[in-house]
């Protein structure tokens, strides 16, 4: 049975006081929830305090990005082995904001994915299309290229220790959301493409939806057969909303 996961992506928000209040509320609100896995991916400076807060709970933590390099003269970069020092369970790689704002191409994303896995951490690999690409009818082509870059470099077998997040770029931070059926169609496509190479991995692969999941639409999205949870942006910063979303995947 595929694992269910809700992962919060705090992006560049938060401070020590706000984080403490948010996590305290989430821990209390998710007390007794066991069937679904929950994680928060936080800005680098807050990893020590988040680790300390969550290490005796059922909530995991991780980072939002990583360097593809293990060490060297790369000022400002953070390696996967450094993230290991703070017990990170997950690292987001290939988020659309990294691709569009910081110029990360498919090869770079694949290298980061591989670096994360070599450190024994689970990558959350983001794939997705822009509005222009969807309107041009190239959604599947774009996602296939993004997947192929990772599989060609790291091997299909590595997906057994990874999570994929489908994030339609046009539905991130815009208030727009793909319909449950639109999201399901792409999730099913991803699973089908993986199944061509390894049907067993495809069956067990956790695929999250990452396009403006909110408390009000989570249940309908998570009811789709190939949607195994969500990569949550803004709603993960509001305790009650995040708790509602986590309970939706649990239900």
TIZA-873553 format. One record per residue: residue number from 0; x, z, y of N, C-alpha, C in turn; chain. Coordinates in steps of 0.02 Angstrom, whole numbers. Atoms other than C-alpha are relative to their C-alpha. Example, Ala and Ser with C-alpha at 12.3 -4.5 7.8 and 13.67 -1.06 7.14 Angstrom:
+-----+--------+--------+---------+---------+--------+----------+--------+--------+---------+-----+
: seq : n_east :   n_up : n_north : ca_east :  ca_up : ca_north : c_east :   c_up : c_north : mol :
+-----+--------+--------+---------+---------+--------+----------+--------+--------+---------+-----+
:   0 :     45 :      0 :     -59 :     615 :    390 :     -225 :     45 :      0 :      60 :   A :
:   1 :    -42 :     -3 :     -59 :     684 :    357 :      -53 :    -39 :     37 :      55 :   A :
+-----+--------+--------+---------+---------+--------+----------+--------+--------+---------+-----+
This chain:
+-----+--------+--------+---------+---------+--------+----------+--------+--------+---------+-----+
: seq : n_east :   n_up : n_north : ca_east :  ca_up : ca_north : c_east :   c_up : c_north : mol :
+-----+--------+--------+---------+---------+--------+----------+--------+--------+---------+-----+
:   0 :     42 :      0 :     -60 :       0 :      0 :        0 :     44 :      0 :      63 :   A :
:   1 :    -40 :      5 :     -61 :      69 :    -50 :      170 :     -7 :     63 :      43 :   A :
:   2 :      4 :    -58 :     -43 :     114 :     92 :      286 :    -32 :    -20 :      67 :   A :
:   3 :     29 :      8 :     -66 :      15 :    110 :      446 :     45 :     34 :      51 :   A :
:   4 :    -46 :    -27 :     -51 :     113 :    140 :      606 :    -28 :    -12 :      70 :   A :
:   5 :     12 :      7 :     -72 :      75 :    171 :      789 :     63 :     22 :      35 :   A :
:   6 :    -63 :    -15 :     -35 :     231 :    162 :      898 :    -12 :     -8 :      75 :   A :
:   7 :      5 :      3 :     -72 :     227 :    205 :     1082 :     64 :    -26 :      31 :   A :
:   8 :    -57 :     26 :     -37 :     341 :    108 :     1198 :     -7 :     23 :      72 :   A :
:   9 :      6 :    -29 :     -66 :     367 :    212 :     1354 :     27 :    -44 :      56 :   A :
:  10 :    -32 :     44 :     -49 :     464 :     72 :     1441 :     41 :     43 :      49 :   A :
:  11 :    -41 :    -38 :     -47 :     549 :    135 :     1601 :    -44 :     48 :      40 :   A :
:  12 :     43 :    -51 :     -30 :     432 :    280 :     1634 :     20 :     68 :     -28 :   A :
:  13 :     -9 :    -68 :      25 :     441 :    468 :     1618 :     54 :     38 :      37 :   A :
:  14 :    -53 :    -46 :     -20 :     545 :    618 :     1668 :     -5 :     61 :     -45 :   A :
:  15 :     -2 :    -56 :      48 :     589 :    780 :     1581 :    -64 :     41 :       0 :   A :
:  16 :     61 :    -41 :      -3 :     436 :    875 :     1642 :    -59 :    -38 :     -28 :   A :
:  17 :     57 :     40 :      25 :     311 :    734 :     1610 :      5 :    -12 :     -75 :   A :
:  18 :     -9 :     13 :      72 :     385 :    697 :     1439 :    -19 :     62 :     -41 :   A :
:  19 :     16 :    -62 :      35 :     370 :    879 :     1387 :    -76 :      9 :      -4 :   A :
:  20 :     72 :     -9 :      -2 :     188 :    885 :     1440 :    -35 :    -52 :     -46 :   A :
:  21 :     30 :     53 :      41 :     147 :    718 :     1356 :      8 :     15 :     -74 :   A :
:  22 :    -12 :    -12 :      71 :     228 :    761 :     1191 :    -35 :     62 :     -26 :   A :
:  23 :     36 :    -61 :      21 :     153 :    935 :     1184 :    -73 :    -16 :     -14 :   A :
:  24 :     70 :     19 :       9 :     -20 :    860 :     1205 :     -9 :    -44 :     -61 :   A :
:  25 :      5 :     45 :      57 :      12 :    723 :     1076 :      9 :     38 :     -66 :   A :
:  26 :    -11 :    -39 :      60 :      81 :    846 :      948 :    -62 :     40 :     -18 :   A :
:  27 :     61 :    -40 :      12 :     -72 :    957 :      967 :    -58 :    -45 :     -21 :   A :
:  28 :     56 :     44 :      14 :    -192 :    810 :      964 :      4 :    -35 :     -67 :   A :
:  29 :     -8 :     34 :      64 :    -120 :    736 :      806 :     10 :     49 :     -58 :   A :
:  30 :     -7 :    -50 :      52 :    -113 :    898 :      709 :    -47 :    -16 :     -58 :   A :
:  31 :     40 :     15 :      60 :    -171 :    863 :      532 :     -3 :    -73 :     -18 :   A :
:  32 :     -1 :     72 :      14 :    -149 :    674 :      544 :     59 :    -16 :     -45 :   A :
:  33 :    -54 :     12 :      47 :     -48 :    622 :      392 :      3 :    -72 :     -27 :   A :
:  34 :      3 :     64 :      33 :    -105 :    451 :      332 :     36 :    -56 :      38 :   A :
:  35 :    -33 :     50 :     -41 :     -28 :    353 :      476 :     64 :     28 :      29 :   A :
:  36 :    -62 :    -21 :     -31 :     149 :    360 :      544 :     -5 :    -13 :      75 :   A :
:  37 :      1 :      4 :     -73 :     173 :    389 :      730 :     71 :      6 :      26 :   A :
:  38 :    -67 :     -3 :     -29 :     327 :    358 :      836 :     -5 :    -12 :      75 :   A :
:  39 :     -6 :     17 :     -71 :     379 :    351 :     1018 :     71 :    -27 :      11 :   A :
:  40 :    -65 :     30 :     -18 :     518 :    238 :     1083 :     11 :     11 :      74 :   A :
:  41 :     -7 :    -29 :     -67 :     589 :    315 :     1240 :     63 :    -26 :      34 :   A :
:  42 :    -62 :     18 :     -35 :     719 :    278 :     1375 :     59 :     40 :     -27 :   A :
:  43 :    -60 :    -31 :      28 :     897 :    317 :     1319 :     13 :     73 :      23 :   A :
:  44 :    -19 :    -68 :     -22 :     923 :    473 :     1430 :    -42 :     55 :     -31 :   A :
:  45 :     45 :    -52 :      24 :     776 :    562 :     1351 :      3 :      8 :     -76 :   A :
:  46 :     -4 :     -7 :      73 :     826 :    540 :     1169 :     18 :     71 :     -23 :   A :
:  47 :    -15 :    -68 :      24 :     907 :    713 :     1155 :    -59 :     48 :       6 :   A :
:  48 :     56 :    -47 :      -8 :     757 :    807 :     1225 :    -59 :    -19 :     -45 :   A :
:  49 :     54 :     22 :      45 :     633 :    702 :     1126 :     16 :     18 :     -72 :   A :
:  50 :    -21 :    -21 :      67 :     733 :    730 :      967 :    -13 :     74 :     -10 :   A :
:  51 :      8 :    -73 :       6 :     731 :    917 :      999 :    -74 :     19 :      -5 :   A :
:  52 :     71 :    -15 :      -2 :     544 :    915 :     1033 :    -36 :    -21 :     -65 :   A :
:  53 :     37 :     30 :      56 :     493 :    809 :      883 :     30 :     12 :     -69 :   A :
:  54 :    -35 :     -1 :      64 :     618 :    849 :      746 :    -35 :     41 :     -54 :   A :
:  55 :     36 :    -39 :      50 :     503 :    974 :      660 :    -74 :    -19 :      -2 :   A :
:  56 :     69 :     24 :       1 :     345 :    871 :      680 :     -4 :    -62 :     -45 :   A :
:  57 :      9 :     61 :      39 :     273 :    719 :      591 :      6 :    -63 :      44 :   A :
:  58 :     -8 :     57 :     -46 :     308 :    608 :      743 :     74 :    -20 :       2 :   A :
:  59 :    -68 :     27 :      -2 :     462 :    497 :      739 :     17 :    -24 :      70 :   A :
:  60 :    -21 :     23 :     -66 :     563 :    434 :      886 :     51 :    -57 :      -8 :   A :
:  61 :    -47 :     56 :       1 :     670 :    285 :      931 :     16 :    -25 :      69 :   A :
:  62 :    -22 :     30 :     -63 :     746 :    176 :     1066 :    -35 :    -67 :      11 :   A :
:  63 :     35 :     61 :     -19 :     682 :     23 :     1157 :     46 :    -62 :      -1 :   A :
:  64 :    -48 :     55 :      -2 :     839 :    -83 :     1146 :     65 :     25 :     -30 :   A :
:  65 :    -64 :    -18 :      29 :    1015 :    -86 :     1075 :     49 :    -57 :      13 :   A :
:  66 :    -50 :     53 :      -4 :    1178 :   -182 :     1091 :      9 :    -31 :     -69 :   A :
:  67 :    -16 :     33 :      64 :    1220 :   -309 :      957 :     71 :     17 :     -22 :   A :
:  68 :    -70 :    -16 :      15 :    1400 :   -244 :      964 :      7 :     72 :     -23 :   A :
:  69 :    -11 :    -68 :      26 :    1465 :    -92 :      870 :     38 :     43 :      49 :   A :
:  70 :    -39 :    -36 :     -50 :    1593 :    -42 :     1002 :     39 :    -51 :      41 :   A :
:  71 :    -41 :     45 :     -39 :    1703 :   -115 :     1137 :    -11 :      8 :      75 :   A :
:  72 :      3 :     -2 :     -73 :    1719 :   -150 :     1323 :    -65 :    -33 :      24 :   A :
:  73 :     66 :     26 :     -20 :    1533 :   -175 :     1354 :    -35 :     52 :      43 :   A :
:  74 :     23 :    -51 :     -46 :    1497 :    -67 :     1504 :    -76 :      2 :       5 :   A :
:  75 :     73 :     -9 :      -6 :    1321 :      4 :     1506 :    -39 :    -12 :     -64 :   A :
:  76 :     35 :     14 :      62 :    1280 :    -44 :     1327 :     -1 :     61 :     -46 :   A :
:  77 :      9 :    -55 :      48 :    1223 :     72 :     1186 :     -1 :    -30 :     -70 :   A :
:  78 :     -4 :     28 :      67 :    1268 :     40 :     1004 :    -49 :     36 :     -47 :   A :
:  79 :     45 :    -30 :      49 :    1160 :     74 :      852 :     28 :     65 :     -28 :   A :
:  80 :    -30 :    -62 :      27 :    1284 :    204 :      788 :     -9 :     57 :      50 :   A :
:  81 :     13 :    -51 :     -49 :    1262 :    298 :      952 :    -71 :     26 :      -6 :   A :
:  82 :     70 :    -20 :       9 :    1074 :    299 :      925 :     -8 :     43 :     -62 :   A :
:  83 :      1 :    -41 :      60 :    1107 :    372 :      753 :     16 :     73 :      16 :   A :
:  84 :    -18 :    -68 :     -19 :    1183 :    524 :      838 :    -60 :     40 :      23 :   A :
:  85 :     61 :    -34 :     -24 :    1009 :    563 :      905 :    -58 :     -9 :     -49 :   A :
:  86 :     50 :      1 :      53 :     918 :    535 :      741 :    -54 :    -52 :       8 :   A :
:  87 :     52 :     51 :     -11 :     826 :    377 :      795 :    -24 :    -29 :     -66 :   A :
:  88 :     30 :     31 :      59 :     707 :    313 :      663 :    -13 :    -74 :      11 :   A :
:  89 :     18 :     69 :     -17 :     662 :    151 :      753 :     38 :    -24 :      62 :   A :
:  90 :    -24 :     32 :     -61 :     733 :     29 :      880 :    -40 :    -64 :      10 :   A :
:  91 :     35 :     63 :     -17 :     630 :   -106 :      965 :     52 :    -53 :      16 :   A :
:  92 :    -44 :     56 :     -17 :     719 :   -273 :      967 :    -42 :    -62 :      15 :   A :
:  93 :     34 :     62 :     -17 :     664 :   -435 :     1048 :    -65 :      7 :      38 :   A :
:  94 :     60 :     -8 :     -40 :     528 :   -363 :     1158 :     -3 :    -57 :      51 :   A :
:  95 :      8 :     58 :     -45 :     457 :   -500 :     1269 :     31 :     12 :      68 :   A :
:  96 :    -31 :    -14 :     -64 :     520 :   -411 :     1424 :     76 :     -8 :      -3 :   A :
:  97 :    -71 :     13 :       9 :     696 :   -417 :     1354 :     15 :    -75 :      -3 :   A :
:  98 :     -9 :     72 :       6 :     676 :   -600 :     1313 :     -8 :    -35 :      67 :   A :
:  99 :     16 :     37 :     -61 :     599 :   -654 :     1478 :     39 :     26 :      61 :   A :
: 100 :    -32 :    -27 :     -60 :     677 :   -535 :     1606 :     76 :      3 :      -6 :   A :
: 101 :    -72 :    -10 :      10 :     850 :   -515 :     1528 :     32 :    -55 :     -41 :   A :
: 102 :    -28 :     60 :      30 :     873 :   -683 :     1444 :     23 :      5 :     -72 :   A :
: 103 :    -20 :     -5 :      70 :     888 :   -626 :     1264 :    -31 :    -57 :     -41 :   A :
: 104 :     25 :     56 :      40 :     873 :   -779 :     1152 :     -7 :     21 :     -73 :   A :
: 105 :     14 :    -16 :      70 :     827 :   -787 :      968 :     63 :     24 :     -37 :   A :
: 106 :    -62 :    -19 :      33 :    1009 :   -775 :      912 :     20 :     72 :      18 :   A :
: 107 :    -18 :    -68 :     -23 :    1042 :   -619 :     1017 :    -46 :     51 :     -32 :   A :
: 108 :     48 :    -46 :      31 :     884 :   -537 :      952 :     16 :     10 :     -74 :   A :
: 109 :    -18 :     -5 :      71 :     935 :   -576 :      773 :     62 :     43 :     -10 :   A :
: 110 :    -61 :    -40 :       5 :    1107 :   -499 :      802 :    -15 :     74 :      12 :   A :
: 111 :     20 :    -70 :     -13 :    1027 :   -341 :      873 :    -37 :     29 :     -60 :   A :
: 112 :     37 :    -20 :      60 :     909 :   -332 :      725 :     49 :     19 :     -55 :   A :
: 113 :    -49 :    -12 :      53 :    1056 :   -342 :      605 :     41 :     62 :      15 :   A :
: 114 :    -38 :    -59 :     -19 :    1154 :   -210 :      702 :    -40 :     64 :     -14 :   A :
: 115 :     43 :    -58 :      12 :    1007 :    -90 :      691 :     -4 :     15 :     -75 :   A :
: 116 :      5 :    -12 :      72 :     988 :   -115 :      504 :     66 :     25 :     -30 :   A :
: 117 :    -64 :    -23 :      25 :    1173 :    -93 :      472 :     12 :     73 :      14 :   A :
: 118 :     -6 :    -71 :     -17 :    1159 :     77 :      556 :    -50 :     43 :     -38 :   A :
: 119 :     49 :    -37 :      39 :    1019 :    125 :      437 :    -63 :     19 :      38 :   A :
: 120 :     60 :    -12 :     -41 :     884 :    122 :      571 :    -49 :    -58 :     -11 :   A :
: 121 :     51 :     51 :      10 :     721 :     26 :      558 :    -12 :    -39 :      64 :   A :
: 122 :     16 :     39 :     -59 :     704 :   -118 :      682 :    -75 :    -15 :       4 :   A :
: 123 :     67 :     26 :     -14 :     536 :   -157 :      759 :     11 :    -67 :      35 :   A :
: 124 :    -15 :     67 :     -25 :     556 :   -345 :      782 :    -62 :    -29 :      34 :   A :
: 125 :     55 :     28 :     -39 :     445 :   -416 :      919 :      3 :    -76 :       0 :   A :
: 126 :      8 :     72 :      -5 :     383 :   -595 :      912 :    -64 :    -15 :      38 :   A :
: 127 :     62 :     17 :     -36 :     255 :   -685 :     1018 :     10 :    -58 :      47 :   A :
: 128 :     -1 :     61 :     -40 :     210 :   -830 :     1129 :    -25 :     14 :      71 :   A :
: 129 :     25 :     -3 :     -69 :     180 :   -855 :     1315 :    -68 :    -35 :       4 :   A :
: 130 :     64 :     33 :     -11 :      15 :   -915 :     1387 :      8 :    -75 :      -3 :   A :
: 131 :    -11 :     72 :       0 :      88 :  -1088 :     1415 :      9 :    -26 :     -72 :   A :
: 132 :    -12 :     21 :      69 :     145 :  -1097 :     1234 :    -65 :      2 :     -41 :   A :
: 133 :     64 :     -3 :      36 :     -25 :  -1042 :     1169 :    -44 :    -58 :      21 :   A :
: 134 :     42 :     55 :     -24 :    -114 :  -1169 :     1278 :     25 :    -67 :     -24 :   A :
: 135 :    -29 :     63 :      25 :       6 :  -1303 :     1216 :     -8 :     -6 :     -76 :   A :
: 136 :     10 :      2 :      72 :     -39 :  -1259 :     1037 :     62 :     12 :     -41 :   A :
: 137 :    -63 :     -9 :      35 :     137 :  -1206 :      990 :     13 :     73 :     -22 :   A :
: 138 :     -8 :    -70 :      18 :     105 :  -1022 :      950 :     37 :      8 :     -67 :   A :
: 139 :    -30 :     -8 :      66 :     148 :  -1040 :      766 :     72 :    -25 :      -2 :   A :
: 140 :    -68 :     28 :      -2 :     301 :  -1146 :      801 :     48 :     50 :      32 :   A :
: 141 :    -43 :    -48 :     -36 :     371 :  -1018 :      924 :     14 :     60 :     -44 :   A :
: 142 :     -8 :    -59 :      42 :     342 :   -872 :      807 :     42 :    -16 :     -62 :   A :
: 143 :    -41 :     20 :      58 :     415 :   -966 :      659 :     73 :     -4 :      19 :   A :
: 144 :    -70 :      5 :     -23 :     573 :  -1001 :      760 :     29 :     70 :      11 :   A :
: 145 :    -24 :    -68 :     -12 :     587 :   -818 :      811 :     14 :     36 :     -66 :   A :
: 146 :    -10 :    -30 :      66 :     567 :   -761 :      630 :     60 :    -31 :     -36 :   A :
: 147 :    -53 :     36 :      36 :     685 :   -894 :      562 :     69 :     22 :      23 :   A :
: 148 :    -65 :    -21 :     -26 :     827 :   -838 :      676 :     23 :     64 :     -34 :   A :
: 149 :    -16 :    -64 :      32 :     819 :   -664 :      600 :     13 :     -9 :     -74 :   A :
: 150 :     -6 :     10 :      72 :     794 :   -719 :      421 :     64 :    -38 :     -18 :   A :
: 151 :    -60 :     39 :      13 :     934 :   -847 :      430 :     63 :     42 :       6 :   A :
: 152 :    -59 :    -41 :     -11 :    1057 :   -718 :      496 :      3 :     60 :     -47 :   A :
: 153 :      0 :    -64 :      35 :    1005 :   -560 :      406 :    -25 :     -5 :     -73 :   A :
: 154 :     27 :      7 :      68 :     914 :   -623 :      250 :    -71 :     26 :      -5 :   A :
: 155 :     70 :    -18 :       8 :     733 :   -613 :      197 :     -7 :     71 :     -27 :   A :
: 156 :      6 :    -66 :      32 :     767 :   -454 :       97 :      1 :     57 :      51 :   A :
: 157 :     -3 :    -53 :     -50 :     800 :   -356 :      257 :    -68 :     17 :      29 :   A :
: 158 :     67 :    -15 :     -26 :     617 :   -369 :      305 :    -34 :     56 :     -39 :   A :
: 159 :     28 :    -56 :      37 :     581 :   -241 :      170 :     16 :     67 :      34 :   A :
: 160 :    -18 :    -60 :     -38 :     661 :   -115 :      289 :     -7 :    -12 :      74 :   A :
: 161 :     12 :     17 :     -70 :     589 :   -180 :      451 :    -75 :      1 :      14 :   A :
: 162 :     68 :      6 :     -24 :     429 :   -184 :      552 :     -2 :    -60 :      48 :   A :
: 163 :     10 :     54 :     -47 :     364 :   -337 :      644 :    -56 :     18 :      47 :   A :
: 164 :     54 :    -10 :     -50 :     262 :   -325 :      804 :    -16 :    -67 :      32 :   A :
: 165 :     22 :     61 :     -34 :     162 :   -474 :      864 :    -26 :     19 :      69 :   A :
: 166 :     20 :    -15 :     -68 :     147 :   -467 :     1052 :    -10 :    -65 :      38 :   A :
: 167 :     13 :     58 :     -43 :      61 :   -612 :     1140 :     21 :     17 :      71 :   A :
: 168 :    -29 :    -18 :     -65 :     159 :   -613 :     1303 :    -54 :      0 :      54 :   A :
: 169 :     53 :      5 :     -50 :       4 :   -662 :     1400 :    -48 :     60 :       0 :   A :
: 170 :     45 :    -58 :       4 :     -82 :   -500 :     1347 :     37 :     66 :       9 :   A :
: 171 :    -39 :    -61 :     -10 :      54 :   -375 :     1395 :     -1 :     19 :      73 :   A :
: 172 :      2 :    -24 :     -68 :      22 :   -275 :     1551 :    -46 :    -39 :      46 :   A :
: 173 :     45 :     41 :     -41 :    -109 :   -400 :     1609 :    -72 :     24 :      -4 :   A :
: 174 :     68 :    -21 :      11 :    -262 :   -310 :     1546 :    -37 :    -46 :     -47 :   A :
: 175 :     29 :     46 :      48 :    -299 :   -460 :     1436 :     20 :     20 :     -71 :   A :
: 176 :    -15 :    -15 :      70 :    -307 :   -438 :     1249 :    -24 :    -58 :     -42 :   A :
: 177 :     24 :     50 :      48 :    -314 :   -565 :     1111 :    -59 :     30 :     -37 :   A :
: 178 :     56 :    -25 :      39 :    -477 :   -552 :     1018 :     26 :     24 :     -67 :   A :
: 179 :    -23 :    -22 :      66 :    -464 :   -460 :      852 :     12 :    -59 :     -48 :   A :
: 180 :    -10 :     56 :      45 :    -484 :   -626 :      762 :     62 :    -41 :      19 :   A :
: 181 :    -61 :     35 :     -21 :    -349 :   -711 :      868 :     62 :     37 :     -24 :   A :
: 182 :    -57 :    -40 :      23 :    -230 :   -568 :      829 :      6 :     -5 :     -75 :   A :
: 183 :     -1 :      4 :      73 :    -277 :   -570 :      645 :     28 :    -67 :     -24 :   A :
: 184 :    -23 :     67 :      21 :    -245 :   -757 :      633 :     76 :     -4 :       3 :   A :
: 185 :    -73 :      3 :      -7 :     -66 :   -737 :      696 :     33 :     47 :     -50 :   A :
: 186 :    -27 :    -46 :      50 :     -34 :   -585 :      587 :     -1 :    -31 :     -69 :   A :
: 187 :      5 :     32 :      65 :     -94 :   -681 :      436 :     51 :    -56 :      -6 :   A :
: 188 :    -51 :     53 :       0 :      20 :   -826 :      484 :     69 :     29 :     -13 :   A :
: 189 :    -65 :    -32 :      10 :     170 :   -710 :      494 :      8 :     21 :     -73 :   A :
: 190 :     -5 :    -23 :      69 :     132 :   -635 :      324 :      7 :    -60 :     -47 :   A :
: 191 :     -4 :     60 :      41 :     108 :   -808 :      251 :     69 :    -30 :       1 :   A :
: 192 :    -68 :     29 :      -6 :     276 :   -870 :      317 :     50 :     42 :     -39 :   A :
: 193 :    -45 :    -43 :      39 :     364 :   -720 :      241 :    -13 :     -9 :     -74 :   A :
: 194 :     18 :      6 :      71 :     270 :   -742 :       77 :     29 :    -63 :     -31 :   A :
: 195 :    -30 :     61 :      27 :     340 :   -917 :       58 :     68 :     15 :     -30 :   A :
: 196 :    -67 :    -17 :      25 :     511 :   -837 :       33 :     -1 :     61 :     -46 :   A :
: 197 :      3 :    -59 :      43 :     461 :   -670 :      -45 :    -70 :     31 :       6 :   A :
: 198 :     70 :    -23 :      -4 :     280 :   -629 :      -85 :     -5 :     76 :      -3 :   A :
: 199 :      3 :    -73 :       6 :     317 :   -447 :     -129 :     15 :     33 :      67 :   A :
: 200 :    -16 :    -27 :     -66 :     399 :   -413 :       39 :    -58 :    -12 :      48 :   A :
: 201 :     55 :     17 :     -45 :     256 :   -501 :      128 :    -59 :     49 :      -9 :   A :
: 202 :     56 :    -45 :      14 :     127 :   -389 :       43 :     11 :     69 :      29 :   A :
: 203 :    -16 :    -68 :     -23 :     216 :   -230 :       98 :     22 :      3 :      73 :   A :
: 204 :    -26 :      3 :     -68 :     270 :   -288 :      271 :    -50 :     29 :      50 :   A :
: 205 :     41 :    -28 :     -53 :     201 :   -183 :      413 :      4 :    -45 :      62 :   A :
: 206 :      4 :     43 :     -59 :     144 :   -296 :      556 :    -45 :     33 :      52 :   A :
: 207 :     36 :    -33 :     -54 :      92 :   -213 :      719 :    -25 :    -50 :      50 :   A :
: 208 :     24 :     40 :     -57 :     -11 :   -285 :      860 :     22 :     33 :      64 :   A :
: 209 :    -28 :    -28 :     -61 :      68 :   -263 :     1030 :    -24 :    -32 :      64 :   A :
: 210 :     26 :     34 :     -60 :     -46 :   -343 :     1159 :    -53 :     41 :      35 :   A :
: 211 :     46 :    -41 :     -39 :    -125 :   -211 :     1272 :    -53 :     34 :     -44 :   A :
: 212 :     45 :    -41 :      40 :    -199 :   -101 :     1136 :    -20 :     61 :      41 :   A :
: 213 :     26 :    -56 :     -38 :    -310 :     30 :     1216 :    -46 :     41 :     -44 :   A :
: 214 :     44 :    -44 :      39 :    -418 :    174 :     1159 :    -65 :    -35 :     -17 :   A :
: 215 :     65 :     32 :       9 :    -572 :     65 :     1178 :     -1 :    -59 :     -48 :   A :
: 216 :      0 :     59 :      45 :    -515 :    -83 :     1071 :     40 :     11 :     -64 :   A :
: 217 :    -45 :    -12 :      56 :    -399 :     -2 :      944 :    -36 :     -5 :     -68 :   A :
: 218 :     35 :     -1 :      65 :    -528 :     25 :      806 :    -17 :    -70 :     -24 :   A :
: 219 :     19 :     68 :      19 :    -587 :   -155 :      809 :     61 :    -40 :     -21 :   A :
: 220 :    -61 :     36 :      18 :    -409 :   -223 :      807 :     27 :     24 :     -67 :   A :
: 221 :    -30 :    -28 :      61 :    -350 :   -106 :      669 :    -44 :    -12 :     -62 :   A :
: 222 :     43 :     15 :      57 :    -499 :   -154 :      561 :     18 :    -67 :     -32 :   A :
: 223 :    -20 :     65 :      28 :    -421 :   -327 :      536 :     47 :     10 :     -59 :   A :
: 224 :    -34 :    -11 :      64 :    -345 :   -349 :      364 :     76 :     -3 :       4 :   A :
: 225 :    -72 :      7 :      -4 :    -169 :   -396 :      420 :     31 :     36 :      59 :   A :
: 226 :    -25 :    -39 :     -56 :    -153 :   -280 :      570 :     10 :     72 :     -24 :   A :
: 227 :    -19 :    -64 :      31 :     -61 :   -123 :      515 :     14 :     55 :      50 :   A :
: 228 :    -12 :    -50 :     -52 :     -56 :    -28 :      679 :     18 :    -35 :      65 :   A :
: 229 :    -13 :     28 :     -65 :       5 :    -54 :      855 :     66 :     22 :      31 :   A :
: 230 :    -55 :    -17 :     -45 :     153 :    -59 :      973 :    -32 :      9 :      68 :   A :
: 231 :     42 :    -18 :     -56 :      76 :     30 :     1120 :     41 :     11 :      64 :   A :
: 232 :    -35 :     -6 :     -63 :     135 :     13 :     1300 :    -31 :     54 :      44 :   A :
: 233 :     26 :    -47 :     -49 :      42 :     93 :     1445 :    -42 :     57 :     -28 :   A :
: 234 :     44 :    -52 :      28 :     -83 :    187 :     1338 :     39 :     55 :     -35 :   A :
: 235 :    -39 :    -52 :      33 :      59 :    281 :     1253 :     23 :     53 :      49 :   A :
: 236 :    -19 :    -48 :     -51 :      91 :    369 :     1418 :    -57 :     46 :      20 :   A :
: 237 :     59 :    -41 :     -13 :     -84 :    444 :     1422 :    -18 :     35 :     -66 :   A :
: 238 :      5 :    -36 :      64 :     -98 :    579 :     1290 :    -66 :    -13 :     -36 :   A :
: 239 :     65 :      9 :      33 :    -285 :    564 :     1255 :     -9 :    -70 :     -27 :   A :
: 240 :      6 :     70 :      22 :    -276 :    374 :     1243 :     44 :    -11 :     -62 :   A :
: 241 :    -45 :     10 :      56 :    -126 :    378 :     1127 :    -26 :     35 :     -63 :   A :
: 242 :     29 :    -37 :      56 :    -207 :    509 :     1017 :    -59 :    -38 :     -30 :   A :
: 243 :     57 :     39 :      24 :    -366 :    405 :     1005 :     22 :    -61 :     -39 :   A :
: 244 :    -26 :     59 :      34 :    -266 :    251 :      956 :     29 :     19 :     -68 :   A :
: 245 :    -29 :    -23 :      63 :    -170 :    347 :      823 :    -54 :     18 :     -50 :   A :
: 246 :     54 :    -19 :      46 :    -330 :    415 :      751 :    -40 :    -61 :     -22 :   A :
: 247 :     35 :     62 :      18 :    -405 :    240 :      751 :     34 :    -33 :     -60 :   A :
: 248 :    -35 :     29 :      57 :    -270 :    176 :      634 :     -6 :     45 :     -61 :   A :
: 249 :     10 :    -48 :      55 :    -290 :    333 :      529 :    -67 :    -11 :     -33 :   A :
: 250 :     67 :     10 :      26 :    -475 :    299 :      511 :     -9 :    -67 :     -34 :   A :
+-----+--------+--------+---------+---------+--------+----------+--------+--------+---------+-----+
